[in-house]
């Protein structure tokens, strides 16, 4: 089963390529811990979606560490990789987004897969939950997706607001995914939807999306299909993005897919801001000291 890792983005708020920032004394990155957990859960193939210019850096670090224990493949996200008839508008610098990243990996993704961000730590149990869901799907299932969701209280940084998708659902099935900026002040969690709609408050137990999705293979086909109307409508804009959460939300609204909400008990770690790094390094050391990870991982 494949784990697809989105690792082509530059961390603007962090100030650099977060995926390549060492987080322990052995030089491991957050992505190393995610892959370690995924392999332990049962995933046997890793697809790294990166920029081509970063290929050698990934190969010399992550690739070198992993090639003895799991199959690693690369897909390159290139702004110019677009369907016939479309081109990048002059002056555009921003990538086309995460659904375009899946489009870029269309020739590498061959089966049902889990998708994560390369700069987030998701926790061991989360990968077991994802693998269990995907492994129980009937062969050739289509439109049967899931989101591994976290309590908002387990996903906050002390250094500012975060972007999360607020999960609305009925009977464990997602009805809407509201991409938002969420801040915490005086114990209150305030949601500001990115579409400009009215903000609201949520409680600490509200589950949110951290971009950890479980997809059947047909999601790749939907990305190939739907990038055309996206580019037709927004392809001339300088900062428009074809994003997985928004795409999934649109597919839910059209009743083309079903997305099960899979609550995770895990705590998120990540480096949204430079000030977060010290806390993440400390957290990984504590996890190693508790014996949850081998020293040096590999």
C-alpha positions in Angstrom: 0.0 0.0 0.0 1.3 3.4 -0.9 1.9 6.5 1.3 2.0 9.7 -0.8 3.8 12.6 0.9 3.3 16.2 -0.2 6.8 17.7 0.0 7.1 20.2 -2.8 6.1 23.3 -0.8 8.4 25.9 0.7 7.5 26.9 4.2 6.9 30.6 3.9 6.0 31.2 7.5 8.8 28.9 8.7 11.3 30.6 6.4 12.7 27.8 4.4 12.3 24.1 3.3 10.7 22.7 6.4 10.9 19.1 5.1 14.7 19.2 5.2 15.1 20.6 8.7 16.8 18.2 11.2 14.7 17.5 14.3 16.9 15.3 16.3 20.6 14.8 17.1 20.8 12.1 14.4 19.8 14.4 11.5 16.3 13.0 11.0 13.5 15.1 9.7 9.9 15.1 10.7 9.2 13.2 7.5 11.5 10.4 8.6 9.3 9.8 11.7 6.2 9.7 9.6 7.7 7.2 7.2 9.0 5.1 10.1 5.5 5.0 11.5 3.9 4.2 8.2 6.2 1.3 7.5 5.6 0.0 11.0 1.8 0.2 10.3 2.1 -1.8 7.1 2.7 0.7 4.2 5.3 -0.8 1.8 5.7 1.9 -0.8 6.5 5.6 -0.4 5.8 8.3 -3.0 7.5 11.6 -2.4 6.1 14.5 -4.4 8.8 17.1 -4.6 10.3 19.8 -6.8 12.8 18.4 -9.2 15.5 20.7 -8.1 15.3 19.2 -4.6 15.6 15.6 -5.9 19.3 15.1 -5.0 18.9 16.6 -1.6 16.1 14.2 -0.8 18.0 11.2 -2.3 21.1 12.0 -0.3 19.2 12.1 3.0 15.7 10.5 3.2 16.2 8.3 0.2 19.6 7.0 1.4 18.1 6.2 4.8 15.0 4.4 3.5 16.1 2.4 0.5 17.0 -0.6 2.6 13.6 -0.9 4.3 10.9 0.4 1.9 10.4 1.2 -1.8 10.7 4.9 -2.4 9.6 6.7 -5.6 9.5 10.3 -6.6 7.1 12.5 -8.5 8.0 16.0 -9.5 5.5 18.8 -9.2 6.2 21.3 -12.0 4.1 24.4 -12.6 4.3 23.7 -16.4 2.9 20.2 -16.0 -0.6 21.0 -17.2 -3.2 19.5 -19.5 -3.0 20.2 -23.2 -4.2 23.7 -24.0 -3.2 25.4 -20.7 -0.1 27.3 -19.8 1.3 29.1 -16.8 0.4 32.8 -16.9 3.4 35.1 -17.2 4.7 36.2 -13.8 3.1 33.4 -11.8 5.5 32.0 -9.1 3.1 30.1 -6.8 2.6 26.3 -7.3 -0.8 25.1 -8.4 -1.6 23.4 -5.0 -2.0 19.9 -3.5 -4.5 18.4 -6.0 -2.1 19.4 -8.7 0.6 17.6 -6.8 -1.6 14.4 -7.0 -2.1 15.2 -10.7 1.7 15.4 -11.0 2.0 11.9 -9.5 -0.6 10.4 -11.8 1.8 7.9 -13.3 3.3 6.8 -10.0 0.2 6.2 -7.8 -1.1 2.8 -8.7 -3.4 1.8 -5.9 -5.4 3.0 -2.9 -3.2 5.3 -0.9 -2.8 7.6 2.2 -1.7 11.2 1.7 0.1 13.4 4.3 2.0 16.6 4.4 5.8 16.2 4.6 6.2 18.7 7.4 3.7 17.4 10.0 4.1 14.7 12.6 0.9 12.6 12.8 1.6 10.0 15.4 1.9 6.2 15.3 -1.7 5.4 15.9 -2.8 7.6 13.0 -1.0 5.4 10.5 -2.5 2.3 12.0 -5.9 3.8 11.7 -5.3 4.8 8.0 -3.8 1.4 7.1 -6.7 -0.5 8.8 -9.3 1.6 6.8 -7.6 1.1 3.4 -6.7 -2.6 3.9 -10.4 -3.4 4.6 -11.7 -1.8 1.4 -13.0 -4.2 -1.3 -10.8 -4.4 -4.4 -11.6 -1.8 -7.0 -13.5 0.4 -4.6 -14.2 3.9 -5.9 -15.1 7.1 -4.1 -14.6 5.5 -0.6 -12.3 8.0 1.2 -11.5 8.9 4.8 -9.9 11.7 6.7 -7.8 11.0 9.8 -8.9 13.8 12.0 -7.5 15.4 15.2 -9.0 17.3 18.2 -8.1 20.9 17.6 -6.6 21.1 21.0 -4.0 18.5 19.9 -2.9 20.5 16.8 -2.2 24.0 18.0 1.1 25.9 18.2 1.9 28.4 20.9 3.4 30.8 18.3 0.4 31.9 16.2 -2.7 30.8 14.2 -2.8 27.6 12.2 -4.6 26.5 9.1 -6.9 23.5 9.6 -10.0 22.1 8.0 -12.9 22.0 10.4 -14.8 18.7 9.9 -18.6 18.8 9.9 -20.3 15.4 9.8 -23.2 13.1 10.4 -22.8 9.4 11.5 -19.0 9.6 11.1 -19.3 10.8 7.5 -18.0 14.2 6.5 -20.6 16.6 5.2 -18.4 19.6 4.9 -14.7 20.6 5.3 -14.2 24.2 6.2 -10.7 25.3 5.4 -9.8 27.9 8.1 -7.3 29.9 10.1 -7.7 29.0 13.7 -6.4 30.9 16.7 -6.5 30.3 20.4 -6.8 33.0 23.0 -7.9 32.7 26.7 -8.9 29.1 26.1 -11.2 29.9 23.2 -10.7 28.6 19.7 -11.7 31.1 17.0 -12.3 29.9 13.4 -11.9 32.3 10.5 -13.0 30.4 7.3 -10.6 31.1 4.4 -13.5 31.6 2.0 -14.4 34.9 3.9 -17.6 33.5 5.5 -18.5 34.5 9.0 -16.2 33.2 11.8 -17.3 31.1 14.7 -15.9 29.4 17.8 -15.3 25.7 18.4 -14.6 23.7 21.5 -11.3 21.8 22.2 -12.8 18.5 21.1 -13.8 19.6 17.6 -12.0 17.4 15.1 -10.1 19.1 12.3 -8.3 17.9 9.2 -4.5 17.9 9.0 -4.5 16.9 5.3 -4.2 13.2 6.3 -6.5 11.5 3.7 -7.1 8.0 2.7 -8.0 7.7 -1.0 -9.0 4.9 -3.4 -7.1 5.0 -6.7 -9.9 6.9 -8.5 -9.0 10.1 -6.7 -6.1 10.5 -9.1 -8.6 10.2 -12.0 -10.8 12.9 -10.4 -7.8 15.2 -10.1 -6.9 14.7 -13.8 -10.6 15.4 -14.7 -11.2 18.4 -12.4 -8.0 20.3 -13.0 -9.4 21.2 -16.4 -12.5 23.2 -15.1 -10.2 24.6 -12.3 -7.8 26.0 -14.9 -10.6 27.2 -17.1 -12.0 29.2 -14.3 -8.9 30.3 -12.4 -5.8 29.4 -14.5 -5.0 33.1 -15.3 -4.8 34.1 -11.6 -1.4 34.5 -10.1 -2.2 32.8 -6.8 -5.1 30.4 -7.4 -4.6 26.8 -6.1 -6.2 23.5 -6.9 -6.3 22.2 -3.3 -7.2 18.7 -2.0 -9.5 19.9 0.9 -11.5 22.3 -1.3 -11.6 19.7 -4.1 -12.8 17.0 -1.7 -15.4 19.4 -0.3 -16.8 20.0 -3.8 -16.9 16.3 -4.5 -18.8 15.7 -1.2 -21.3 18.5 -2.1 -21.9 16.8 -5.5 -22.3 13.5 -3.8 -19.7 11.9 -5.9 -17.7 10.5 -3.0 -18.1 9.6 0.7 -15.5 10.6 3.3 -15.4 8.8 6.6 -14.1 10.8 9.6 -11.5 8.7 11.5 -10.7 10.3 14.8 -7.1 10.0 16.0 -6.0 10.3 19.6 -2.5 11.5 18.6 -0.9 14.9 19.2 0.4 16.8 16.2 3.9 18.3 16.1 5.1 20.7 13.4 7.1 23.7 12.6 4.6 26.3 11.3 6.8 29.0 12.7 10.6 29.0 13.4 9.9 29.3 17.1 8.2 25.8 17.0 11.4 23.9 16.2 12.7 23.9 19.8 9.4 22.3 21.0 9.4 19.7 18.3 13.0 18.7 18.9 12.2 18.3 22.6 9.1 16.3 21.8 11.0 13.8 19.6 13.7 13.4 22.3 11.0 12.5 24.8 9.4 10.0 22.5 12.8 8.4 21.9 13.6 8.4 25.6 10.3 6.6 26.2 11.3 3.9 23.8 8.7 4.7 21.2 11.4 5.1 18.6 14.9 3.7 18.2 17.7 6.1 18.6 18.6 7.3 15.1 15.5 5.5 13.8 17.3 3.5 11.1 
